[in-house]
Amino acid sequence: MIPCICIDDSARPADFPLSKWVEEGNEYNIVAAAVILPQGILGFQVNEIQMDVNCYPYKYFSSHRFIFEDKYKKAIFEMVMGDRDYSEVDPAIMTDASIVSFVS
């Protein structure tokens, strides 16, 4: 788990349960990271909030909502990539907000 702090809890989707929403200033622990499609942005799952059917279609919180120490960037990159070779990632999903700019 990677410790982080929520720095942006604005713009909660109207259909997302308030009880499952992150709160600015609260500490969380990142347990999963992925590129969210079709937007091509980095998303996190946190240990403290279990995404369930009430959160559908959402599975991740946008990474811009959190801050963490730079020393964890490589660990998050590895969460996203898993066993894949970086060269296997489709460049079409790589935007400024994606994992490519994130680890740069």
Phi and psi restraints in degrees (range 20) as a CNS / XPLOR table:
assign (resid 1 and name C) (resid 2 and name N)
       (resid 2 and name CA) (resid 2 and name C) 1.0 -115.4 20.0 2
assign (resid 2 and name N) (resid 2 and name CA)
       (resid 2 and name C) (resid 3 and name N) 1.0 117.8 20.0 2
assign (resid 2 and name C) (resid 3 and name N)
       (resid 3 and name CA) (resid 3 and name C) 1.0 -69.7 20.0 2
assign (resid 3 and name N) (resid 3 and name CA)
       (resid 3 and name C) (resid 4 and name N) 1.0 141.8 20.0 2
assign (resid 3 and name C) (resid 4 and name N)
       (resid 4 and name CA) (resid 4 and name C) 1.0 -152.2 20.0 2
assign (resid 4 and name N) (resid 4 and name CA)
       (resid 4 and name C) (resid 5 and name N) 1.0 170.6 20.0 2
assign (resid 4 and name C) (resid 5 and name N)
       (resid 5 and name CA) (resid 5 and name C) 1.0 -128.2 20.0 2
assign (resid 5 and name N) (resid 5 and name CA)
       (resid 5 and name C) (resid 6 and name N) 1.0 136.8 20.0 2
assign (resid 5 and name C) (resid 6 and name N)
       (resid 6 and name CA) (resid 6 and name C) 1.0 -74.4 20.0 2
assign (resid 6 and name N) (resid 6 and name CA)
       (resid 6 and name C) (resid 7 and name N) 1.0 127.6 20.0 2
assign (resid 6 and name C) (resid 7 and name N)
       (resid 7 and name CA) (resid 7 and name C) 1.0 -115.4 20.0 2
assign (resid 7 and name N) (resid 7 and name CA)
       (resid 7 and name C) (resid 8 and name N) 1.0 -1.5 20.0 2
assign (resid 7 and name C) (resid 8 and name N)
       (resid 8 and name CA) (resid 8 and name C) 1.0 -154.3 20.0 2
assign (resid 8 and name N) (resid 8 and name CA)
       (resid 8 and name C) (resid 9 and name N) 1.0 106.6 20.0 2
assign (resid 8 and name C) (resid 9 and name N)
       (resid 9 and name CA) (resid 9 and name C) 1.0 -110.0 20.0 2
assign (resid 9 and name N) (resid 9 and name CA)
       (resid 9 and name C) (resid 10 and name N) 1.0 17.3 20.0 2
assign (resid 9 and name C) (resid 10 and name N)
       (resid 10 and name CA) (resid 10 and name C) 1.0 -76.5 20.0 2
assign (resid 10 and name N) (resid 10 and name CA)
       (resid 10 and name C) (resid 11 and name N) 1.0 168.6 20.0 2
assign (resid 10 and name C) (resid 11 and name N)
       (resid 11 and name CA) (resid 11 and name C) 1.0 57.4 20.0 2
assign (resid 11 and name N) (resid 11 and name CA)
       (resid 11 and name C) (resid 12 and name N) 1.0 44.3 20.0 2
assign (resid 11 and name C) (resid 12 and name N)
       (resid 12 and name CA) (resid 12 and name C) 1.0 -66.1 20.0 2
assign (resid 12 and name N) (resid 12 and name CA)
       (resid 12 and name C) (resid 13 and name N) 1.0 129.1 20.0 2
assign (resid 12 and name C) (resid 13 and name N)
       (resid 13 and name CA) (resid 13 and name C) 1.0 -58.2 20.0 2
assign (resid 13 and name N) (resid 13 and name CA)
       (resid 13 and name C) (resid 14 and name N) 1.0 139.4 20.0 2
assign (resid 13 and name C) (resid 14 and name N)
       (resid 14 and name CA) (resid 14 and name C) 1.0 -57.1 20.0 2
assign (resid 14 and name N) (resid 14 and name CA)
       (resid 14 and name C) (resid 15 and name N) 1.0 -30.8 20.0 2
assign (resid 14 and name C) (resid 15 and name N)
       (resid 15 and name CA) (resid 15 and name C) 1.0 -92.2 20.0 2
assign (resid 15 and name N) (resid 15 and name CA)
       (resid 15 and name C) (resid 16 and name N) 1.0 7.4 20.0 2
assign (resid 15 and name C) (resid 16 and name N)
       (resid 16 and name CA) (resid 16 and name C) 1.0 -96.3 20.0 2
assign (resid 16 and name N) (resid 16 and name CA)
       (resid 16 and name C) (resid 17 and name N) 1.0 127.7 20.0 2
assign (resid 16 and name C) (resid 17 and name N)
       (resid 17 and name CA) (resid 17 and name C) 1.0 -60.8 20.0 2
assign (resid 17 and name N) (resid 17 and name CA)
       (resid 17 and name C) (resid 18 and name N) 1.0 129.9 20.0 2
assign (resid 17 and name C) (resid 18 and name N)
       (resid 18 and name CA) (resid 18 and name C) 1.0 -57.4 20.0 2
assign (resid 18 and name N) (resid 18 and name CA)
       (resid 18 and name C) (resid 19 and name N) 1.0 -35.6 20.0 2
assign (resid 18 and name C) (resid 19 and name N)
       (resid 19 and name CA) (resid 19 and name C) 1.0 -67.1 20.0 2
assign (resid 19 and name N) (resid 19 and name CA)
       (resid 19 and name C) (resid 20 and name N) 1.0 -15.9 20.0 2
assign (resid 19 and name C) (resid 20 and name N)
       (resid 20 and name CA) (resid 20 and name C) 1.0 -107.3 20.0 2
assign (resid 20 and name N) (resid 20 and name CA)
       (resid 20 and name C) (resid 21 and name N) 1.0 5.2 20.0 2
assign (resid 20 and name C) (resid 21 and name N)
       (resid 21 and name CA) (resid 21 and name C) 1.0 -88.8 20.0 2
assign (resid 21 and name N) (resid 21 and name CA)
       (resid 21 and name C) (resid 22 and name N) 1.0 147.0 20.0 2
assign (resid 21 and name C) (resid 22 and name N)
       (resid 22 and name CA) (resid 22 and name C) 1.0 -70.4 20.0 2
assign (resid 22 and name N) (resid 22 and name CA)
       (resid 22 and name C) (resid 23 and name N) 1.0 156.3 20.0 2
assign (resid 22 and name C) (resid 23 and name N)
       (resid 23 and name CA) (resid 23 and name C) 1.0 -122.9 20.0 2
assign (resid 23 and name N) (resid 23 and name CA)
       (resid 23 and name C) (resid 24 and name N) 1.0 128.9 20.0 2
assign (resid 23 and name C) (resid 24 and name N)
       (resid 24 and name CA) (resid 24 and name C) 1.0 -56.4 20.0 2
assign (resid 24 and name N) (resid 24 and name CA)
       (resid 24 and name C) (resid 25 and name N) 1.0 133.4 20.0 2
assign (resid 24 and name C) (resid 25 and name N)
       (resid 25 and name CA) (resid 25 and name C) 1.0 93.5 20.0 2
assign (resid 25 and name N) (resid 25 and name CA)
       (resid 25 and name C) (resid 26 and name N) 1.0 -16.2 20.0 2
assign (resid 25 and name C) (resid 26 and name N)
       (resid 26 and name CA) (resid 26 and name C) 1.0 -81.4 20.0 2
assign (resid 26 and name N) (resid 26 and name CA)
       (resid 26 and name C) (resid 27 and name N) 1.0 148.6 20.0 2
assign (resid 26 and name C) (resid 27 and name N)
       (resid 27 and name CA) (resid 27 and name C) 1.0 -90.1 20.0 2
assign (resid 27 and name N) (resid 27 and name CA)
       (resid 27 and name C) (resid 28 and name N) 1.0 141.7 20.0 2
assign (resid 27 and name C) (resid 28 and name N)
       (resid 28 and name CA) (resid 28 and name C) 1.0 -136.6 20.0 2
assign (resid 28 and name N) (resid 28 and name CA)
       (resid 28 and name C) (resid 29 and name N) 1.0 170.5 20.0 2
assign (resid 28 and name C) (resid 29 and name N)
       (resid 29 and name CA) (resid 29 and name C) 1.0 -127.5 20.0 2
assign (resid 29 and name N) (resid 29 and name CA)
       (resid 29 and name C) (resid 30 and name N) 1.0 117.2 20.0 2
assign (resid 29 and name C) (resid 30 and name N)
       (resid 30 and name CA) (resid 30 and name C) 1.0 -71.9 20.0 2
assign (resid 30 and name N) (resid 30 and name CA)
       (resid 30 and name C) (resid 31 and name N) 1.0 127.4 20.0 2
assign (resid 30 and name C) (resid 31 and name N)
       (resid 31 and name CA) (resid 31 and name C) 1.0 -116.0 20.0 2
assign (resid 31 and name N) (resid 31 and name CA)
       (resid 31 and name C) (resid 32 and name N) 1.0 -14.3 20.0 2
assign (resid 31 and name C) (resid 32 and name N)
       (resid 32 and name CA) (resid 32 and name C) 1.0 -154.4 20.0 2
assign (resid 32 and name N) (resid 32 and name CA)
       (resid 32 and name C) (resid 33 and name N) 1.0 149.0 20.0 2
assign (resid 32 and name C) (resid 33 and name N)
       (resid 33 and name CA) (resid 33 and name C) 1.0 -141.0 20.0 2
assign (resid 33 and name N) (resid 33 and name CA)
       (resid 33 and name C) (resid 34 and name N) 1.0 143.5 20.0 2
assign (resid 33 and name C) (resid 34 and name N)
       (resid 34 and name CA) (resid 34 and name C) 1.0 -157.5 20.0 2
assign (resid 34 and name N) (resid 34 and name CA)
       (resid 34 and name C) (resid 35 and name N) 1.0 159.6 20.0 2
assign (resid 34 and name C) (resid 35 and name N)
       (resid 35 and name CA) (resid 35 and name C) 1.0 -82.8 20.0 2
assign (resid 35 and name N) (resid 35 and name CA)
       (resid 35 and name C) (resid 36 and name N) 1.0 122.6 20.0 2
assign (resid 35 and name C) (resid 36 and name N)
       (resid 36 and name CA) (resid 36 and name C) 1.0 -85.5 20.0 2
assign (resid 36 and name N) (resid 36 and name CA)
       (resid 36 and name C) (resid 37 and name N) 1.0 125.7 20.0 2
assign (resid 36 and name C) (resid 37 and name N)
       (resid 37 and name CA) (resid 37 and name C) 1.0 -104.4 20.0 2
assign (resid 37 and name N) (resid 37 and name CA)
       (resid 37 and name C) (resid 38 and name N) 1.0 148.8 20.0 2
assign (resid 37 and name C) (resid 38 and name N)
       (resid 38 and name CA) (resid 38 and name C) 1.0 -88.1 20.0 2
assign (resid 38 and name N) (resid 38 and name CA)
       (resid 38 and name C) (resid 39 and name N) 1.0 -2.2 20.0 2
assign (resid 38 and name C) (resid 39 and name N)
       (resid 39 and name CA) (resid 39 and name C) 1.0 -67.6 20.0 2
assign (resid 39 and name N) (resid 39 and name CA)
       (resid 39 and name C) (resid 40 and name N) 1.0 -28.3 20.0 2
assign (resid 39 and name C) (resid 40 and name N)
       (resid 40 and name CA) (resid 40 and name C) 1.0 73.7 20.0 2
assign (resid 40 and name N) (resid 40 and name CA)
       (resid 40 and name C) (resid 41 and name N) 1.0 29.7 20.0 2
assign (resid 40 and name C) (resid 41 and name N)
       (resid 41 and name CA) (resid 41 and name C) 1.0 -108.9 20.0 2
assign (resid 41 and name N) (resid 41 and name CA)
       (resid 41 and name C) (resid 42 and name N) 1.0 159.3 20.0 2
assign (resid 41 and name C) (resid 42 and name N)
       (resid 42 and name CA) (resid 42 and name C) 1.0 -79.0 20.0 2
assign (resid 42 and name N) (resid 42 and name CA)
       (resid 42 and name C) (resid 43 and name N) 1.0 135.1 20.0 2
assign (resid 42 and name C) (resid 43 and name N)
       (resid 43 and name CA) (resid 43 and name C) 1.0 -127.7 20.0 2
assign (resid 43 and name N) (resid 43 and name CA)
       (resid 43 and name C) (resid 44 and name N) 1.0 152.3 20.0 2
assign (resid 43 and name C) (resid 44 and name N)
       (resid 44 and name CA) (resid 44 and name C) 1.0 -123.6 20.0 2
assign (resid 44 and name N) (resid 44 and name CA)
       (resid 44 and name C) (resid 45 and name N) 1.0 146.0 20.0 2
assign (resid 44 and name C) (resid 45 and name N)
       (resid 45 and name CA) (resid 45 and name C) 1.0 -106.0 20.0 2
assign (resid 45 and name N) (resid 45 and name CA)
       (resid 45 and name C) (resid 46 and name N) 1.0 141.1 20.0 2
assign (resid 45 and name C) (resid 46 and name N)
       (resid 46 and name CA) (resid 46 and name C) 1.0 -117.0 20.0 2
assign (resid 46 and name N) (resid 46 and name CA)
       (resid 46 and name C) (resid 47 and name N) 1.0 146.6 20.0 2
assign (resid 46 and name C) (resid 47 and name N)
       (resid 47 and name CA) (resid 47 and name C) 1.0 -60.4 20.0 2
assign (resid 47 and name N) (resid 47 and name CA)
       (resid 47 and name C) (resid 48 and name N) 1.0 -33.7 20.0 2
assign (resid 47 and name C) (resid 48 and name N)
       (resid 48 and name CA) (resid 48 and name C) 1.0 -78.0 20.0 2
assign (resid 48 and name N) (resid 48 and name CA)
       (resid 48 and name C) (resid 49 and name N) 1.0 -14.4 20.0 2
assign (resid 48 and name C) (resid 49 and name N)
       (resid 49 and name CA) (resid 49 and name C) 1.0 -127.2 20.0 2
assign (resid 49 and name N) (resid 49 and name CA)
       (resid 49 and name C) (resid 50 and name N) 1.0 115.4 20.0 2
assign (resid 49 and name C) (resid 50 and name N)
       (resid 50 and name CA) (resid 50 and name C) 1.0 -90.3 20.0 2
assign (resid 50 and name N) (resid 50 and name CA)
       (resid 50 and name C) (resid 51 and name N) 1.0 112.3 20.0 2
assign (resid 50 and name C) (resid 51 and name N)
       (resid 51 and name CA) (resid 51 and name C) 1.0 -71.4 20.0 2
assign (resid 51 and name N) (resid 51 and name CA)
       (resid 51 and name C) (resid 52 and name N) 1.0 127.2 20.0 2
assign (resid 51 and name C) (resid 52 and name N)
       (resid 52 and name CA) (resid 52 and name C) 1.0 -129.5 20.0 2
assign (resid 52 and name N) (resid 52 and name CA)
       (resid 52 and name C) (resid 53 and name N) 1.0 -167.9 20.0 2
assign (resid 52 and name C) (resid 53 and name N)
       (resid 53 and name CA) (resid 53 and name C) 1.0 -61.4 20.0 2
assign (resid 53 and name N) (resid 53 and name CA)
       (resid 53 and name C) (resid 54 and name N) 1.0 -25.5 20.0 2
assign (resid 53 and name C) (resid 54 and name N)
       (resid 54 and name CA) (resid 54 and name C) 1.0 -69.4 20.0 2
assign (resid 54 and name N) (resid 54 and name CA)
       (resid 54 and name C) (resid 55 and name N) 1.0 -17.9 20.0 2
assign (resid 54 and name C) (resid 55 and name N)
       (resid 55 and name CA) (resid 55 and name C) 1.0 -92.2 20.0 2
assign (resid 55 and name N) (resid 55 and name CA)
       (resid 55 and name C) (resid 56 and name N) 1.0 -11.1 20.0 2
assign (resid 55 and name C) (resid 56 and name N)
       (resid 56 and name CA) (resid 56 and name C) 1.0 -54.1 20.0 2
assign (resid 56 and name N) (resid 56 and name CA)
       (resid 56 and name C) (resid 57 and name N) 1.0 135.4 20.0 2
assign (resid 56 and name C) (resid 57 and name N)
       (resid 57 and name CA) (resid 57 and name C) 1.0 -92.7 20.0 2
assign (resid 57 and name N) (resid 57 and name CA)
       (resid 57 and name C) (resid 58 and name N) 1.0 7.6 20.0 2
assign (resid 57 and name C) (resid 58 and name N)
       (resid 58 and name CA) (resid 58 and name C) 1.0 -80.9 20.0 2
assign (resid 58 and name N) (resid 58 and name CA)
       (resid 58 and name C) (resid 59 and name N) 1.0 137.0 20.0 2
assign (resid 58 and name C) (resid 59 and name N)
       (resid 59 and name CA) (resid 59 and name C) 1.0 -125.3 20.0 2
assign (resid 59 and name N) (resid 59 and name CA)
       (resid 59 and name C) (resid 60 and name N) 1.0 -17.4 20.0 2
assign (resid 59 and name C) (resid 60 and name N)
       (resid 60 and name CA) (resid 60 and name C) 1.0 -139.9 20.0 2
assign (resid 60 and name N) (resid 60 and name CA)
       (resid 60 and name C) (resid 61 and name N) 1.0 154.9 20.0 2
assign (resid 60 and name C) (resid 61 and name N)
       (resid 61 and name CA) (resid 61 and name C) 1.0 -95.8 20.0 2
assign (resid 61 and name N) (resid 61 and name CA)
       (resid 61 and name C) (resid 62 and name N) 1.0 141.5 20.0 2
assign (resid 61 and name C) (resid 62 and name N)
       (resid 62 and name CA) (resid 62 and name C) 1.0 -60.6 20.0 2
assign (resid 62 and name N) (resid 62 and name CA)
       (resid 62 and name C) (resid 63 and name N) 1.0 136.8 20.0 2
assign (resid 62 and name C) (resid 63 and name N)
       (resid 63 and name CA) (resid 63 and name C) 1.0 -62.5 20.0 2
assign (resid 63 and name N) (resid 63 and name CA)
       (resid 63 and name C) (resid 64 and name N) 1.0 -23.3 20.0 2
assign (resid 63 and name C) (resid 64 and name N)
       (resid 64 and name CA) (resid 64 and name C) 1.0 -65.1 20.0 2
assign (resid 64 and name N) (resid 64 and name CA)
       (resid 64 and name C) (resid 65 and name N) 1.0 -13.2 20.0 2
assign (resid 64 and name C) (resid 65 and name N)
       (resid 65 and name CA) (resid 65 and name C) 1.0 -78.9 20.0 2
assign (resid 65 and name N) (resid 65 and name CA)
       (resid 65 and name C) (resid 66 and name N) 1.0 -7.8 20.0 2
assign (resid 65 and name C) (resid 66 and name N)
       (resid 66 and name CA) (resid 66 and name C) 1.0 -128.5 20.0 2
assign (resid 66 and name N) (resid 66 and name CA)
       (resid 66 and name C) (resid 67 and name N) 1.0 155.4 20.0 2
assign (resid 66 and name C) (resid 67 and name N)
       (resid 67 and name CA) (resid 67 and name C) 1.0 -130.9 20.0 2
assign (resid 67 and name N) (resid 67 and name CA)
       (resid 67 and name C) (resid 68 and name N) 1.0 146.5 20.0 2
assign (resid 67 and name C) (resid 68 and name N)
       (resid 68 and name CA) (resid 68 and name C) 1.0 -154.6 20.0 2
assign (resid 68 and name N) (resid 68 and name CA)
       (resid 68 and name C) (resid 69 and name N) 1.0 169.3 20.0 2
assign (resid 68 and name C) (resid 69 and name N)
       (resid 69 and name CA) (resid 69 and name C) 1.0 -68.4 20.0 2
assign (resid 69 and name N) (resid 69 and name CA)
       (resid 69 and name C) (resid 70 and name N) 1.0 142.2 20.0 2
assign (resid 69 and name C) (resid 70 and name N)
       (resid 70 and name CA) (resid 70 and name C) 1.0 -55.6 20.0 2
assign (resid 70 and name N) (resid 70 and name CA)
       (resid 70 and name C) (resid 71 and name N) 1.0 -29.4 20.0 2
assign (resid 70 and name C) (resid 71 and name N)
       (resid 71 and name CA) (resid 71 and name C) 1.0 -61.5 20.0 2
assign (resid 71 and name N) (resid 71 and name CA)
       (resid 71 and name C) (resid 72 and name N) 1.0 -13.5 20.0 2
assign (resid 71 and name C) (resid 72 and name N)
       (resid 72 and name CA) (resid 72 and name C) 1.0 -94.3 20.0 2
assign (resid 72 and name N) (resid 72 and name CA)
       (resid 72 and name C) (resid 73 and name N) 1.0 -3.9 20.0 2
assign (resid 72 and name C) (resid 73 and name N)
       (resid 73 and name CA) (resid 73 and name C) 1.0 -57.4 20.0 2
assign (resid 73 and name N) (resid 73 and name CA)
       (resid 73 and name C) (resid 74 and name N) 1.0 -44.5 20.0 2
assign (resid 73 and name C) (resid 74 and name N)
       (resid 74 and name CA) (resid 74 and name C) 1.0 -63.1 20.0 2
assign (resid 74 and name N) (resid 74 and name CA)
       (resid 74 and name C) (resid 75 and name N) 1.0 -40.8 20.0 2
assign (resid 74 and name C) (resid 75 and name N)
       (resid 75 and name CA) (resid 75 and name C) 1.0 -63.1 20.0 2
assign (resid 75 and name N) (resid 75 and name CA)
       (resid 75 and name C) (resid 76 and name N) 1.0 -39.2 20.0 2
assign (resid 75 and name C) (resid 76 and name N)
       (resid 76 and name CA) (resid 76 and name C) 1.0 -69.0 20.0 2
assign (resid 76 and name N) (resid 76 and name CA)
       (resid 76 and name C) (resid 77 and name N) 1.0 -41.8 20.0 2
assign (resid 76 and name C) (resid 77 and name N)
       (resid 77 and name CA) (resid 77 and name C) 1.0 -56.2 20.0 2
assign (resid 77 and name N) (resid 77 and name CA)
       (resid 77 and name C) (resid 78 and name N) 1.0 -44.6 20.0 2
assign (resid 77 and name C) (resid 78 and name N)
       (resid 78 and name CA) (resid 78 and name C) 1.0 -66.1 20.0 2
assign (resid 78 and name N) (resid 78 and name CA)
       (resid 78 and name C) (resid 79 and name N) 1.0 -32.7 20.0 2
assign (resid 78 and name C) (resid 79 and name N)
       (resid 79 and name CA) (resid 79 and name C) 1.0 -61.2 20.0 2
assign (resid 79 and name N) (resid 79 and name CA)
       (resid 79 and name C) (resid 80 and name N) 1.0 -43.3 20.0 2
assign (resid 79 and name C) (resid 80 and name N)
       (resid 80 and name CA) (resid 80 and name C) 1.0 -69.8 20.0 2
assign (resid 80 and name N) (resid 80 and name CA)
       (resid 80 and name C) (resid 81 and name N) 1.0 -45.7 20.0 2
assign (resid 80 and name C) (resid 81 and name N)
       (resid 81 and name CA) (resid 81 and name C) 1.0 -81.3 20.0 2
assign (resid 81 and name N) (resid 81 and name CA)
       (resid 81 and name C) (resid 82 and name N) 1.0 -28.2 20.0 2
assign (resid 81 and name C) (resid 82 and name N)
       (resid 82 and name CA) (resid 82 and name C) 1.0 57.0 20.0 2
assign (resid 82 and name N) (resid 82 and name CA)
       (resid 82 and name C) (resid 83 and name N) 1.0 -131.8 20.0 2
assign (resid 82 and name C) (resid 83 and name N)
       (resid 83 and name CA) (resid 83 and name C) 1.0 -89.7 20.0 2
assign (resid 83 and name N) (resid 83 and name CA)
       (resid 83 and name C) (resid 84 and name N) 1.0 0.2 20.0 2
assign (resid 83 and name C) (resid 84 and name N)
       (resid 84 and name CA) (resid 84 and name C) 1.0 -71.9 20.0 2
assign (resid 84 and name N) (resid 84 and name CA)
       (resid 84 and name C) (resid 85 and name N) 1.0 150.2 20.0 2
assign (resid 84 and name C) (resid 85 and name N)
       (resid 85 and name CA) (resid 85 and name C) 1.0 -80.1 20.0 2
assign (resid 85 and name N) (resid 85 and name CA)
       (resid 85 and name C) (resid 86 and name N) 1.0 135.1 20.0 2
assign (resid 85 and name C) (resid 86 and name N)
       (resid 86 and name CA) (resid 86 and name C) 1.0 -51.7 20.0 2
assign (resid 86 and name N) (resid 86 and name CA)
       (resid 86 and name C) (resid 87 and name N) 1.0 -34.9 20.0 2
assign (resid 86 and name C) (resid 87 and name N)
       (resid 87 and name CA) (resid 87 and name C) 1.0 -66.9 20.0 2
assign (resid 87 and name N) (resid 87 and name CA)
       (resid 87 and name C) (resid 88 and name N) 1.0 -14.6 20.0 2
assign (resid 87 and name C) (resid 88 and name N)
       (resid 88 and name CA) (resid 88 and name C) 1.0 -81.6 20.0 2
assign (resid 88 and name N) (resid 88 and name CA)
       (resid 88 and name C) (resid 89 and name N) 1.0 -10.8 20.0 2
assign (resid 88 and name C) (resid 89 and name N)
       (resid 89 and name CA) (resid 89 and name C) 1.0 -74.2 20.0 2
assign (resid 89 and name N) (resid 89 and name CA)
       (resid 89 and name C) (resid 90 and name N) 1.0 132.8 20.0 2
assign (resid 89 and name C) (resid 90 and name N)
       (resid 90 and name CA) (resid 90 and name C) 1.0 -67.1 20.0 2
assign (resid 90 and name N) (resid 90 and name CA)
       (resid 90 and name C) (resid 91 and name N) 1.0 118.0 20.0 2
assign (resid 90 and name C) (resid 91 and name N)
       (resid 91 and name CA) (resid 91 and name C) 1.0 -61.2 20.0 2
assign (resid 91 and name N) (resid 91 and name CA)
       (resid 91 and name C) (resid 92 and name N) 1.0 -20.8 20.0 2
assign (resid 91 and name C) (resid 92 and name N)
       (resid 92 and name CA) (resid 92 and name C) 1.0 -64.2 20.0 2
assign (resid 92 and name N) (resid 92 and name CA)
       (resid 92 and name C) (resid 93 and name N) 1.0 -23.6 20.0 2
assign (resid 92 and name C) (resid 93 and name N)
       (resid 93 and name CA) (resid 93 and name C) 1.0 -94.8 20.0 2
assign (resid 93 and name N) (resid 93 and name CA)
       (resid 93 and name C) (resid 94 and name N) 1.0 -1.5 20.0 2
assign (resid 93 and name C) (resid 94 and name N)
       (resid 94 and name CA) (resid 94 and name C) 1.0 -90.0 20.0 2
assign (resid 94 and name N) (resid 94 and name CA)
       (resid 94 and name C) (resid 95 and name N) 1.0 107.8 20.0 2
assign (resid 94 and name C) (resid 95 and name N)
       (resid 95 and name CA) (resid 95 and name C) 1.0 -115.8 20.0 2
assign (resid 95 and name N) (resid 95 and name CA)
       (resid 95 and name C) (resid 96 and name N) 1.0 178.9 20.0 2
assign (resid 95 and name C) (resid 96 and name N)
       (resid 96 and name CA) (resid 96 and name C) 1.0 -58.6 20.0 2
assign (resid 96 and name N) (resid 96 and name CA)
       (resid 96 and name C) (resid 97 and name N) 1.0 -29.9 20.0 2
assign (resid 96 and name C) (resid 97 and name N)
       (resid 97 and name CA) (resid 97 and name C) 1.0 -90.7 20.0 2
assign (resid 97 and name N) (resid 97 and name CA)
       (resid 97 and name C) (resid 98 and name N) 1.0 4.3 20.0 2
assign (resid 97 and name C) (resid 98 and name N)
       (resid 98 and name CA) (resid 98 and name C) 1.0 -88.3 20.0 2
assign (resid 98 and name N) (resid 98 and name CA)
       (resid 98 and name C) (resid 99 and name N) 1.0 -175.9 20.0 2
assign (resid 98 and name C) (resid 99 and name N)
       (resid 99 and name CA) (resid 99 and name C) 1.0 -62.3 20.0 2
assign (resid 99 and name N) (resid 99 and name CA)
       (resid 99 and name C) (resid 100 and name N) 1.0 -28.1 20.0 2
assign (resid 99 and name C) (resid 100 and name N)
       (resid 100 and name CA) (resid 100 and name C) 1.0 -63.7 20.0 2
assign (resid 100 and name N) (resid 100 and name CA)
       (resid 100 and name C) (resid 101 and name N) 1.0 -50.3 20.0 2
assign (resid 100 and name C) (resid 101 and name N)
       (resid 101 and name CA) (resid 101 and name C) 1.0 -71.7 20.0 2
assign (resid 101 and name N) (resid 101 and name CA)
       (resid 101 and name C) (resid 102 and name N) 1.0 -27.7 20.0 2
assign (resid 101 and name C) (resid 102 and name N)
       (resid 102 and name CA) (resid 102 and name C) 1.0 -62.0 20.0 2
assign (resid 102 and name N) (resid 102 and name CA)
       (resid 102 and name C) (resid 103 and name N) 1.0 -42.2 20.0 2
assign (resid 102 and name C) (resid 103 and name N)
       (resid 103 and name CA) (resid 103 and name C) 1.0 -90.5 20.0 2
assign (resid 103 and name N) (resid 103 and name CA)
       (resid 103 and name C) (resid 104 and name N) 1.0 -5.6 20.0 2
